[in-house]
Amino acid sequence: MSDSSKYALSSKVYCGCCGAIFKRRTWNSNNPSKKVVWQCKTYVNEGKAVCDAKSVDEQILHSAFVRVFNRMYENKKEFIKTLEGNIESVLSSKVERDPLVEIGGHMQQLKSDLKELVNLKLRNQIDEIVYDEETNRLSSELNELRQQMLTLEQEKEQQAKIKERVDEIIQVLSLREDILEQFDDSLFNALVEKITILSPAHFVFTLESGMSIDEILD
């Protein structure tokens, strides 16, 4: 095992009890029975009374990933089909007409209306009170539309990131020519977003695509 694979789990293991991150710890570091485990940060810092999550041996987590990956690999045609179906569902969840275009058009109209109000005021063709009320109303609508546009742009960006992650997972599985014999840190980092420890025998692997896979020890 490479040195880097020892720490591949860093920032990716979470407690299913309290939600805190798991930290890497070495037991009996000065003798031959040295053992590397992952423990809940809350348990370590605040004790069993706050969170009683049990520690998990690093080797068990490594082996669990190997089994999860090999299940994915052995059923990769169906797995890839599921991934493609999931991303297609995400990308087609919005209305057919791009709402960004519609909002952009509405914003341009509001800006035009505001400009027209200014022109009317300059020509003294509008009452001061009416001018203020209309300016406030149009400005409020414009700000609301700006926020809607920002939200939609963030959603589009998030969709693009999810698609990119799914494509990467599909590529990894497609190029792989054999099952995994031992833990591979680069493969783990490419595929797994996080592991949630529900118990020392039940882990949930959340892939970078958002899909979750349970691994329950016999």
DAJO-V663730 format. One record per helix or strand of 3 or more residues. SS is the DSSP state (alpha for helix, beta for strand). FROM is the first residue (numbers start at 1). TO is the last residue. If there is no record, write none. Layout:
SS:FROM:TO, SS:FROM:TO
//
This chain:
alpha:3:6, beta:13:15, beta:21:27, beta:35:40, alpha:41:46, alpha:58:74, alpha:76:91, alpha:99:122, alpha:128:175, alpha:185:191, beta:192:199, beta:202:207, beta:212:216
//
